[in-house]
Amino acid sequence: MSRTICTRYRKSEELYERACEVIPGGSQTLSKRPDPGLRGIHPIMFERGQGSHVWDVDGNEFIDYVLALGR
């Protein structure tokens, strides 16, 4: 895939592209796949979590209001 990658999610996008090479859709759970309409807004690859907070591989912090599944 060739597209412009937002620098805020550069590492996430690179890892997602790599995952898509070995996992159809890049995720085993349909609801955890990045929605094309939310790319650049919604996190793709989490690195860690603590309570209701999660961090993606790019160091961005989010509140996990969907409880790790769904949107």
URGIGI-V556692 format. One record per backbone hydrogen bond with DSSP energy under -0.5 kcal/mol. NH is the residue of the N-H (numbers start at 1). CO is the residue of the C=O. E is the energy in kcal/mol with one decimal. If there is no record, write none. Layout:
BEGIN
nh = <NH/NH>
co = <CO/CO>
e = <E/E>
END
This chain:
BEGIN
nh = <3/6/9/10/13/14/15/16/17/18/19/20/21/21/22/22/23/26/27/30/32/33/38/39/39/41/42/46/47/48/50/53/54/55/56/57/59/62/64/64/65/67/69>
co = <1/4/6/7/9/10/11/12/13/14/15/16/17/18/18/19/19/23/24/28/29/30/35/35/36/38/38/44/55/55/53/50/62/48/60/45/56/54/52/62/63/64/66>
e = <-0.6/-0.5/-1.5/-1.0/-2.8/-2.2/-2.6/-2.5/-2.4/-1.8/-2.6/-2.3/-0.7/-0.9/-0.6/-1.3/-2.8/-2.8/-0.8/-0.5/-1.7/-1.4/-2.1/-0.6/-0.7/-2.4/-2.6/-0.5/-3.7/-1.5/-3.0/-2.1/-2.5/-2.7/-2.2/-2.0/-2.1/-2.8/-3.8/-0.6/-2.0/-1.2/-1.4>
END
